[in-house]
Amino acid sequence: MLTLNLKITALREARNLSQADLARRLNCTRSAINNYEQAFSTPSPDMLLALAGEFGVSVDYLLGNSQHSYISVEGLTESDVGIVKTLIEHLKEKNTAS
């Protein structure tokens, strides 16, 4: 199981963001992001909410209380949501067959 600092790093890198890019989006310093990723400091509750919102995951996921990440479908039509669900199921089947 990934720790908070490793989850922040993995989520940031998966979105091809630098620490500076993420800091700008969250209105904090690159140094703060580095400190979270190096486990030198822990994000405040407000920053945890901001990180979760930026990455589209729950605070519980970041803190390790849930093994599930979530994908926001906000702004998608019902038809689009159906396509996303179908794609997810297809990928799950593909990965279990491998």
MILUM-867819 format. One line per field, with one value per atom (N, C-alpha, C): x, z, y; atom name. Coordinates in Angstrom, 1 decimal. Each point is the difference from the previous one (the first is absolute). Layout:
% residues N
px	[X/...]
pz	[Z/...]
py	[Y/...]
atom	[CA/...]
//
This chain:
% residues 98
px	[0.8/-0.8/0.9/-0.3/0.7/-0.3/1.0/-0.2/-0.4/-0.5/-0.5/1.0/1.3/1.0/0.2/0.0/0.1/-1.2/-1.2/-1.2/0.0/0.4/0.1/0.9/1.2/1.0/-0.6/-0.6/-0.5/-1.1/-0.9/-1.1/0.4/1.0/0.6/0.7/0.8/0.7/-0.9/-1.1/-0.9/-0.7/0.0/-0.6/1.0/1.3/1.1/0.1/-0.1/0.1/1.4/0.6/1.2/-0.5/0.9/-0.3/-0.5/0.7/-0.3/-1.4/-0.3/-1.4/-1.1/0.2/-1.0/-0.1/1.2/0.0/-0.9/0.2/-0.8/-1.4/-0.4/-1.4/-0.6/0.8/-0.5/0.3/0.6/0.3/0.9/1.1/1.0/1.3/1.1/1.3/0.5/0.9/0.6/0.7/0.5/0.7/-1.0/-1.2/-1.1/-0.3/-0.1/-0.3/1.1/1.3/1.1/0.0/-0.3/0.0/-1.1/-1.1/-1.1/0.6/0.6/0.4/1.2/0.8/1.2/-0.4/-1.3/-0.5/0.7/0.5/0.5/-1.1/-1.1/-1.2/-1.3/-1.0/-1.3/-1.0/-0.7/-0.9/-1.1/-0.4/-1.1/-1.3/-1.0/-1.3/-0.5/0.2/-0.5/0.9/1.2/0.9/-0.4/-0.3/-0.4/-1.3/-0.9/-1.2/0.4/0.9/0.4/0.7/0.9/0.7/-1.0/-1.0/-1.0/-0.8/-0.4/-0.7/0.8/1.2/0.9/0.2/0.2/0.2/-1.2/-1.2/-1.2/-0.1/0.5/0.0/-0.6/-0.3/-0.5/1.1/-0.3/1.0/0.3/-1.1/0.2/1.1/-0.1/0.9/1.5/0.1/1.3/0.6/-0.9/0.5/0.1/-0.4/0.1/-1.2/-1.1/-1.2/-0.8/0.3/-0.7/1.0/-0.2/0.9/-0.5/-1.1/-0.6/0.2/0.4/0.1/-1.3/-0.4/-1.2/0.2/-0.8/0.1/-1.3/0.2/-1.1/-0.6/-1.3/-0.7/-0.8/0.3/-0.7/0.2/-1.1/0.0/-0.2/0.0/-0.3/-1.5/-0.4/-1.4/-0.1/-1.3/-0.3/0.6/0.0/0.5/1.5/0.7/1.5/0.3/-0.8/0.3/-0.1/-1.0/-0.2/1.2/0.6/1.2/1.2/0.1/1.1/-0.1/-1.2/-0.2/0.3/-0.4/0.3/1.5/0.7/1.4/0.7/-0.4/0.6/-0.2/-1.2/-0.3/0.9/0.1/0.9/1.4/0.5/1.4/0.2/-1.0/0.1/0.0/-0.8/0.0/1.3/0.5/1.3/1.1/0.1/1.0/-0.1/-1.2/-0.1/0.3/-0.2/0.3/1.5/0.8/1.4/0.8]
pz	[0.0/0.0/0.0/-0.9/0.0/1.1/0.5/1.1/-0.7/0.8/-0.4/-1.0/0.5/-0.8/-1.4/0.0/-1.3/-0.9/0.6/-0.8/-0.6/0.7/-0.5/-1.2/0.2/-1.1/-1.2/0.2/-1.1/-0.8/0.8/-0.6/-0.8/0.5/-0.7/-1.3/0.1/-1.1/-1.1/0.4/-0.9/-0.9/0.6/-0.8/-0.7/0.0/-0.6/0.5/1.3/0.7/0.7/-0.1/0.9/1.3/1.0/1.3/-0.1/-0.8/-0.1/-0.7/-0.9/-0.7/1.1/0.8/1.0/1.0/0.4/1.0/-0.5/-1.3/-0.5/0.0/-0.3/-0.1/1.4/1.0/1.4/0.8/-0.7/0.7/1.2/-0.2/1.1/-0.7/0.8/-0.6/-0.5/-0.9/-0.4/1.1/1.0/1.1/0.9/0.1/0.8/-0.7/-1.3/-0.7/0.2/-0.1/0.2/1.4/1.0/1.4/0.2/-0.7/0.1/-0.6/-1.2/-0.7/0.6/0.8/0.7/1.4/0.4/1.3/1.1/-0.4/1.0/0.8/-0.6/0.6/-0.6/0.8/-0.4/-0.4/-1.1/-0.4/1.1/0.1/0.9/-0.5/0.8/-0.5/-1.2/0.0/-1.2/-1.2/0.1/-1.1/-0.5/1.0/-0.4/-0.9/0.4/-0.9/-1.3/-0.1/-1.2/-0.9/0.6/-0.7/-0.6/0.9/-0.5/-1.1/0.1/-1.1/-1.3/0.1/-1.2/-0.7/0.8/-0.5/-0.3/0.4/-0.2/0.8/1.2/0.9/1.3/0.9/1.3/1.0/1.0/1.1/0.6/0.2/0.5/-0.8/-1.3/-0.9/0.3/0.1/0.3/1.3/1.0/1.3/0.2/-1.0/0.1/0.7/0.2/0.6/-1.0/-1.3/-1.1/-1.0/-0.6/-1.1/-1.3/-0.1/-1.3/-0.3/-1.2/-0.5/-0.8/-0.2/-0.6/-1.2/-1.0/-1.2/0.0/-0.1/0.0/-1.4/-0.1/-1.2/-0.2/0.9/0.0/-1.4/-0.6/-1.2/-1.2/0.2/-1.0/-0.2/-1.2/-0.2/0.5/0.1/0.4/-1.0/-1.2/-1.1/0.2/0.3/0.2/1.2/1.1/1.2/-0.4/-0.8/-0.4/-0.8/-0.8/-0.8/0.9/1.0/1.0/0.8/0.4/0.8/-0.9/-1.2/-1.0/-0.1/-0.2/-0.2/1.3/1.1/1.3/0.1/-0.3/0.1/-1.0/-1.2/-1.0/0.5/0.5/0.5/1.2/0.9/1.1/-0.5/-1.0/-0.6/-0.7/-0.7/-0.7/1.0/1.1/1.0/0.8/0.2/0.7/-0.9/-1.3/-0.9/-0.3/0.3/-0.3/1.0]
py	[-1.2/1.2/1.2/1.0/1.2/0.9/0.7/1.0/1.3/0.9/1.3/0.7/0.1/0.7/-0.7/-1.3/-0.7/0.1/0.1/0.2/1.4/1.0/1.3/0.1/-0.6/-0.1/-0.7/-1.2/-0.8/0.7/0.6/0.7/1.2/0.7/1.2/-0.5/-1.0/-0.4/-0.6/-0.7/-0.6/1.1/1.2/1.1/0.9/-0.5/0.7/1.4/0.2/1.3/0.0/1.2/0.2/0.4/0.0/0.5/1.4/0.8/1.4/0.2/-0.9/0.1/-0.3/-1.0/-0.4/1.1/0.6/1.1/1.1/0.4/1.1/-0.3/-1.2/-0.4/0.1/-0.3/-0.1/1.3/1.0/1.2/-0.2/-0.7/-0.2/0.0/-0.3/0.0/-1.4/0.0/-1.2/-0.7/0.7/-0.5/-0.8/0.5/-0.7/-1.3/0.0/-1.3/-1.0/0.5/-0.8/-0.6/0.8/-0.5/-1.0/0.1/-1.1/-1.2/0.1/-1.2/-0.7/0.8/-0.6/-0.4/0.2/-0.3/0.8/1.2/0.9/0.7/0.1/0.7/-0.7/0.2/-0.6/1.2/-0.2/1.1/0.2/1.3/0.4/-0.7/0.0/-0.5/0.8/1.3/0.8/-0.4/-0.3/-0.4/-1.4/-0.9/-1.3/0.1/0.8/0.2/0.6/0.9/0.6/-1.1/-0.8/-1.0/-1.0/-0.5/-0.9/0.5/1.3/0.6/0.1/0.4/0.1/-1.3/-1.1/-1.3/-0.8/0.5/-0.8/-1.2/0.0/-1.2/0.5/-0.9/0.4/0.2/0.7/0.2/-1.4/-0.8/-1.3/-0.8/0.1/-0.7/0.5/1.4/0.5/-0.5/-0.1/-0.4/-1.5/-0.7/-1.5/-0.7/0.8/-0.6/-0.7/0.1/-0.6/-0.4/-1.1/-0.5/0.4/0.7/0.3/1.5/0.3/1.3/0.2/1.3/0.3/0.9/-0.1/0.8/0.9/1.3/0.9/0.0/-0.2/0.0/1.3/1.0/1.3/0.6/0.5/0.6/-0.9/-1.3/-1.0/-0.2/-0.4/-0.4/-1.4/-0.4/-1.4/-1.0/0.4/-0.9/-0.1/1.1/0.0/-0.9/0.1/-0.8/-1.4/-0.4/-1.4/-0.5/0.9/-0.4/-0.2/0.9/-0.1/-1.3/-0.4/-1.2/-1.2/0.0/-1.1/-0.2/1.1/0.0/-0.6/0.5/-0.5/-1.5/-0.5/-1.5/-0.7/0.5/-0.6/-0.1/1.1/0.0/-1.0/-0.1/-1.0/-1.4/-0.3/-1.4/-0.3/1.0/-0.1/-0.3/0.7/-0.1/-1.3/-0.5/-1.3/-1.2/0.2/-1.1/-0.1/1.0/0.0/-0.8]
atom	[N/CA/C/N/CA/C/N/CA/C/N/CA/C/N/CA/C/N/CA/C/N/CA/C/N/CA/C/N/CA/C/N/CA/C/N/CA/C/N/CA/C/N/CA/C/N/CA/C/N/CA/C/N/CA/C/N/CA/C/N/CA/C/N/CA/C/N/CA/C/N/CA/C/N/CA/C/N/CA/C/N/CA/C/N/CA/C/N/CA/C/N/CA/C/N/CA/C/N/CA/C/N/CA/C/N/CA/C/N/CA/C/N/CA/C/N/CA/C/N/CA/C/N/CA/C/N/CA/C/N/CA/C/N/CA/C/N/CA/C/N/CA/C/N/CA/C/N/CA/C/N/CA/C/N/CA/C/N/CA/C/N/CA/C/N/CA/C/N/CA/C/N/CA/C/N/CA/C/N/CA/C/N/CA/C/N/CA/C/N/CA/C/N/CA/C/N/CA/C/N/CA/C/N/CA/C/N/CA/C/N/CA/C/N/CA/C/N/CA/C/N/CA/C/N/CA/C/N/CA/C/N/CA/C/N/CA/C/N/CA/C/N/CA/C/N/CA/C/N/CA/C/N/CA/C/N/CA/C/N/CA/C/N/CA/C/N/CA/C/N/CA/C/N/CA/C/N/CA/C/N/CA/C/N/CA/C/N/CA/C/N/CA/C/N/CA/C/N/CA/C/N/CA/C/N/CA/C/N/CA/C/N/CA/C/N/CA/C/N/CA/C/N/CA/C/N/CA/C/N/CA/C/N/CA/C/N/CA/C/N/CA/C]
//
